[in-house]
């Protein structure tokens, strides 16, 4: 099966989150870095699960979880930026997570609409 755009983007984003996590660990920032690692890599993991979903409802539910994880990731990135805990520039990651959120929101809305349409 061909890799989807959101699948590819989320995987690349996860790699960037891992790199940021490593840099934050060197700076002795342990709390937010762990939160970022957890939710930032969870986005792609849930997308992978969604793509292997057993039903349309399962697909929509996993994509919704990915969307929630993306929003949490944005929260931690914004907190990291605004708190000035690090001098690392996270602006590009904030732009990327915004793009992922838009894609995931669209997927979730379309999936839920398709489920509702198939009921009528």
C-alpha positions as CSV (number, residue, x, y, z in Angstrom):
1,X,0.0,0.0,0.0
2,X,1.2,3.5,-0.9
3,X,2.3,5.7,2.0
4,X,-0.2,8.6,2.6
5,X,0.8,12.2,2.9
6,X,-0.3,12.4,6.5
7,X,1.5,9.2,7.3
8,X,4.8,10.5,5.7
9,X,4.5,14.0,7.3
10,X,3.7,12.5,10.8
11,X,6.7,10.2,10.6
12,X,9.1,13.0,9.6
13,X,7.6,15.2,12.3
14,X,8.3,12.3,14.8
15,X,11.9,12.3,13.8
16,X,12.1,16.0,14.4
17,X,10.5,15.6,17.8
18,X,13.0,12.9,18.7
19,X,15.9,15.3,17.7
20,X,14.4,18.1,19.8
21,X,14.0,15.7,22.7
22,X,17.7,14.8,22.6
23,X,18.7,18.5,22.5
24,X,16.4,19.2,25.5
25,X,17.8,16.3,27.5
26,X,21.3,17.8,27.0
27,X,19.9,21.1,28.3
28,X,18.5,19.2,31.4
29,X,14.9,19.9,30.4
30,X,13.3,16.6,31.3
31,X,9.6,17.2,32.0
32,X,8.4,19.0,28.8
33,X,10.8,17.1,26.7
34,X,9.2,13.8,27.8
35,X,5.7,15.1,27.2
36,X,6.7,16.3,23.7
37,X,8.3,12.9,22.9
38,X,5.2,11.0,24.0
39,X,2.6,13.0,22.2
40,X,4.7,14.1,19.3
41,X,5.5,10.5,18.3
42,X,2.0,9.2,19.2
43,X,0.5,11.2,16.3
44,X,2.1,8.9,13.7
45,X,1.6,5.8,15.7
46,X,-2.2,6.4,15.8
47,X,-2.2,7.2,12.1
48,X,-0.5,3.9,11.4
49,X,-3.2,2.2,13.5
50,X,-6.0,4.1,11.7
51,X,-4.7,3.0,8.3
52,X,-4.9,-0.6,9.5
53,X,-8.4,0.0,11.0
54,X,-10.9,-2.7,10.9
55,X,-13.8,-0.4,10.0
56,X,-14.6,3.2,9.0
57,X,-15.5,3.9,12.6
58,X,-12.1,2.5,13.8
59,X,-10.3,4.6,11.2
60,X,-12.1,7.8,12.3
61,X,-11.6,7.1,16.0
62,X,-7.8,6.6,15.5
63,X,-7.5,9.7,13.3
64,X,-9.4,11.7,16.0
65,X,-6.9,10.5,18.6
66,X,-4.0,11.6,16.3
67,X,-5.6,15.0,16.0
68,X,-5.9,15.3,19.8
69,X,-2.2,14.2,20.2
70,X,-1.2,16.9,17.6
71,X,-3.1,19.6,19.5
72,X,-1.3,18.5,22.7
73,X,2.0,18.6,21.0
74,X,1.3,22.1,19.8
75,X,0.5,23.1,23.4
76,X,3.9,21.7,24.7
77,X,5.8,23.4,21.8
78,X,4.1,26.7,22.6
79,X,4.8,26.4,26.3
80,X,8.4,25.6,25.5
81,X,8.7,28.6,23.3
82,X,6.8,31.1,25.6
83,X,8.5,29.9,28.8
84,X,11.9,30.5,27.3
85,X,13.2,27.2,29.0
86,X,15.4,26.8,26.0
87,X,17.0,29.0,23.3
88,X,16.2,26.3,20.7
89,X,14.0,27.6,17.9
90,X,10.7,25.6,17.8
91,X,8.9,27.9,15.4
92,X,9.3,25.6,12.4
93,X,7.9,22.7,14.5
94,X,4.9,24.9,15.4
95,X,4.2,25.6,11.8
96,X,4.5,21.9,10.9
97,X,2.2,20.8,13.7
98,X,-0.3,23.4,12.5
99,X,-0.2,21.8,9.1
100,X,-0.7,18.3,10.5
101,X,-3.6,19.6,12.7
102,X,-5.3,21.0,9.5
103,X,-4.8,17.7,7.6
104,X,-6.0,15.6,10.5
105,X,-9.0,17.8,11.2
106,X,-10.0,17.5,7.5
107,X,-9.6,13.7,7.6
108,X,-11.6,13.4,10.8
109,X,-14.5,15.6,9.5
110,X,-14.6,13.8,6.2
111,X,-14.5,10.3,7.8
112,X,-17.3,11.2,10.2
113,X,-19.4,12.7,7.4
114,X,-18.9,9.5,5.4
115,X,-19.9,7.3,8.3
116,X,-23.0,9.5,8.9
117,X,-23.9,9.5,5.2
118,X,-23.7,5.7,5.0
119,X,-26.2,5.4,7.8
120,X,-28.9,7.3,5.8
